[in-house]
Amino acid sequence: MIKFRKFAMYLFLIIVSFFSVFPLYWMVCAATNKSAEVISGRLIPGTYFVENMKALLASQNVGRAMTNSFRYAIILTILSLIISSLAGYGFEIYHDKAKDFVMNIILLAMMVPFVATMIPLFQMFSKAGWLNSTIGFILPTISTPFLIMMFRQSARSFPHDIMEAARIDGLSEIRIFFQMFIPTMRSTYAAAMTITFMNAWNSYLWPKVIMTDSNSQTMPMVVANLTQGYVTDYGVLMLAVLFCTLPTAIVFFCLQNAFAEGITGAVK
């Protein structure tokens, strides 16, 4: 009976893993085949990768789009981690009822859809001259209620005795944060970095609104551009999707253990 349960469990995991990996496998195969072969459902790698690459580079400025995406995502990730962790740390370490009230208001902001604020944001940024700029991309999401809440939850497990000892030794509050809190919460920072980088890299709606210049477009916008013609070359399209997917996949696989540990620790 125990062997049967173990066999059934492994069989179930194999089936689920297959369905999870199959879209990635199909994407790689489609990137190496002609459009007609992709439409026909060919499930083995082809020999059309170079031709698809030439067509993609000829129709879209992939290098600039990749550079823009990396620049926006990295800057947003760094600033978001610093600001959100400072906010979460402050809400928990310097706790009082007034801060609880402010935190509740911040959490209520999670219920407001971004599309409800997109038009006012565009008008404000247009008047400020921030269209087609890095600050225009990162400012609306430079700090999110979810990240603040996650860092606040993590700060609850930060030992207060160590803080008191550090204060007695003469450490300032800012040094306690940077020299003690950040190293202790590495897994939380890894989880937050993964979430923020993936969201910034995959962001499409706001960049589509704020980036009106073709030189400021990102990789998701390049993928969308490939579907706007009368005829879509699915081989080229899937190659662009592959390039758009690889950075986030690499970041997640490199940080998956710390990601799981950080998420688990944040919700205890």
C-alpha positions in Angstrom: 0.0 0.0 0.0 2.8 2.4 0.9 4.6 1.6 -2.4 1.4 2.2 -4.4 0.9 5.6 -2.7 4.5 6.6 -3.4 4.2 5.4 -7.0 0.9 7.4 -7.4 2.6 10.5 -5.9 5.6 10.4 -8.2 3.3 9.7 -11.2 1.2 12.7 -10.3 4.3 14.9 -9.8 5.7 13.8 -13.2 2.5 14.6 -15.0 2.2 18.0 -13.3 5.9 18.8 -14.1 5.4 17.8 -17.7 2.4 20.2 -18.1 4.5 22.9 -16.3 7.5 22.6 -18.5 5.7 21.9 -21.8 4.9 25.6 -22.6 8.6 26.5 -22.2 9.6 23.5 -24.4 7.1 24.5 -27.0 8.3 28.1 -26.9 11.9 27.0 -27.6 10.8 24.7 -30.4 8.6 27.4 -32.0 11.6 29.9 -32.0 13.5 27.5 -34.2 10.8 26.8 -36.7 9.0 28.6 -39.5 5.7 30.3 -38.9 3.8 27.7 -40.9 5.4 24.9 -38.9 4.5 26.6 -35.6 0.9 26.9 -36.7 0.8 23.2 -37.8 1.9 22.3 -34.2 5.4 21.0 -34.8 6.8 19.9 -31.4 10.4 19.3 -32.3 13.2 21.8 -32.7 13.8 23.1 -36.3 16.6 24.7 -38.2 15.1 28.2 -38.7 16.6 29.9 -35.7 19.1 32.0 -37.6 16.5 33.2 -40.1 14.1 34.1 -37.3 16.9 36.0 -35.5 17.7 38.0 -38.7 14.0 38.8 -39.2 13.6 39.9 -35.6 16.7 42.1 -35.6 15.6 43.6 -38.9 12.1 44.5 -37.8 12.8 45.5 -34.1 15.6 47.2 -32.2 16.0 44.3 -29.8 19.3 45.5 -28.4 17.9 48.9 -27.3 14.8 47.3 -25.9 16.8 44.8 -23.8 19.0 47.7 -22.6 16.0 49.7 -21.6 14.3 46.8 -19.9 17.4 46.0 -17.9 18.0 49.6 -16.9 14.4 50.2 -15.8 14.1 46.9 -14.0 17.4 47.2 -12.1 17.0 50.8 -11.1 13.4 50.2 -10.0 14.4 47.0 -8.1 17.2 48.7 -6.1 15.1 51.8 -5.2 12.0 49.8 -4.4 14.0 47.5 -2.0 15.5 50.4 -0.2 12.3 52.5 0.2 10.0 49.6 0.9 12.3 48.0 3.5 12.9 51.3 5.2 9.1 51.8 5.4 8.4 48.3 6.6 11.2 48.6 9.2 10.0 51.9 10.4 6.3 50.8 10.7 7.3 47.8 12.9 10.3 49.0 14.9 8.9 52.4 15.8 5.4 51.0 16.2 2.4 53.1 17.5 -1.3 53.4 16.8 -0.8 56.3 14.3 1.5 54.2 12.2 -1.0 51.3 12.3 -3.6 53.8 10.9 -1.3 54.9 8.1 -0.4 51.2 7.3 -4.1 50.4 7.0 -4.6 53.2 4.5 -1.6 51.9 2.5 -3.1 48.4 2.5 -6.4 49.8 1.3 -4.5 51.2 -1.7 -4.0 47.6 -2.8 -7.7 47.5 -3.6 -7.5 50.4 -6.1 -6.7 49.1 -9.6 -3.8 50.7 -11.5 -6.0 51.6 -14.4 -8.1 53.9 -12.2 -5.0 56.1 -11.5 -3.3 55.7 -14.9 -4.9 58.7 -16.6 -4.2 61.2 -13.8 -0.6 59.8 -13.6 -0.1 60.3 -17.3 -1.4 63.9 -17.1 0.9 64.7 -14.1 3.9 63.1 -15.7 3.2 64.8 -19.1 3.1 68.2 -17.4 6.3 67.4 -15.5 8.1 66.4 -18.7 8.7 62.9 -17.6 7.5 61.1 -20.7 10.0 58.7 -22.2 12.1 58.9 -19.0 13.4 56.4 -16.4 11.8 58.4 -13.6 8.4 58.2 -15.5 8.7 54.4 -15.6 9.8 53.8 -12.0 8.0 56.4 -10.0 4.4 54.9 -9.9 5.7 51.5 -8.6 8.8 52.6 -6.7 7.1 51.4 -3.5 4.2 49.0 -3.2 1.9 48.2 -0.3 2.7 44.5 -0.7 6.5 45.0 -0.3 6.0 47.3 2.7 3.8 44.7 4.3 6.3 41.9 3.6 9.2 43.9 5.1 7.0 44.8 8.1 6.2 41.2 8.7 9.9 40.3 8.5 10.9 43.0 10.8 8.8 41.4 13.5 11.2 38.6 13.7 14.2 40.9 14.0 15.6 40.5 17.6 15.1 43.7 19.5 17.7 42.8 22.1 20.4 43.1 19.4 19.1 46.6 18.6 19.2 47.7 22.2 22.8 46.4 22.5 23.8 48.2 19.3 22.3 51.4 20.5 24.2 51.1 23.8 27.4 50.5 21.8 26.7 53.8 20.0 25.4 52.7 16.6 23.0 55.1 14.9 19.6 54.0 13.7 20.6 54.2 10.1 23.7 52.0 10.8 21.6 49.5 12.6 19.3 49.2 9.6 22.1 48.9 7.0 24.7 46.9 9.0 22.3 44.6 11.0 18.8 44.5 9.6 19.7 44.1 5.9 22.2 41.2 6.4 19.8 39.4 8.7 16.9 39.7 6.3 18.8 38.5 3.2 16.1 35.9 2.2 13.3 38.5 2.5 15.4 40.9 0.2 15.9 38.1 -2.2 12.2 37.4 -2.4 11.3 41.0 -2.8 14.0 41.5 -5.4 12.6 38.5 -7.5 9.1 39.9 -7.3 10.0 43.4 -8.1 12.4 42.6 -11.0 9.9 40.2 -12.6 7.1 42.8 -12.3 9.3 45.6 -13.7 10.6 43.5 -16.6 7.1 42.2 -17.6 5.4 45.6 -17.2 3.6 46.5 -20.3 0.5 48.8 -19.8 2.3 51.7 -18.0 5.4 51.7 -20.3 3.0 51.6 -23.3 1.3 54.7 -22.0 4.4 56.7 -20.8 6.9 55.6 -23.4 5.8 57.3 -26.6 9.2 57.2 -28.3 10.3 54.1 -30.1 13.8 54.4 -28.6 12.3 54.0 -25.1 10.4 50.8 -25.7 10.9 47.7 -23.6 10.9 44.0 -24.5 7.2 43.4 -23.8 6.5 46.3 -26.1 8.6 44.7 -28.8 6.7 41.4 -28.4 3.4 43.4 -28.8 4.7 45.2 -31.9 5.2 41.8 -33.6 1.5 41.0 -33.4 0.3 44.3 -34.9 0.8 43.6 -38.6 -1.6 41.9 -41.0 0.4 38.7 -40.9 2.2 37.5 -37.8 5.4 35.5 -38.1 5.0 33.2 -35.2 8.5 31.9 -35.3 9.9 35.4 -34.9 7.3 36.2 -32.3 8.2 33.2 -30.2 11.9 34.0 -30.5 11.1 37.5 -29.1 9.1 35.9 -26.3 12.0 33.6 -25.5 14.4 36.6 -25.2 11.8 38.3 -23.0 11.4 35.3 -20.8 15.0 34.3 -20.2 16.1 37.1 -17.8 13.2 36.6 -15.4 13.6 32.8 -15.6 17.3 33.1 -14.8 16.7 35.4 -11.8 14.0 33.2 -10.4 16.0 29.9 -10.8 19.1 31.6 -9.2 17.0 32.9 -6.2 14.3 30.3 -5.9 15.5 28.9 -2.5 15.9 32.3 -1.0 12.6 33.3 -2.6 10.7 30.5 -0.9 12.4 31.1 2.4 11.7 34.8 2.3 8.0 34.4 1.4 7.6 31.8 4.1 9.3 34.0 6.7 7.3 37.0 5.7 4.0 35.4 6.4 4.7 33.7 9.7 
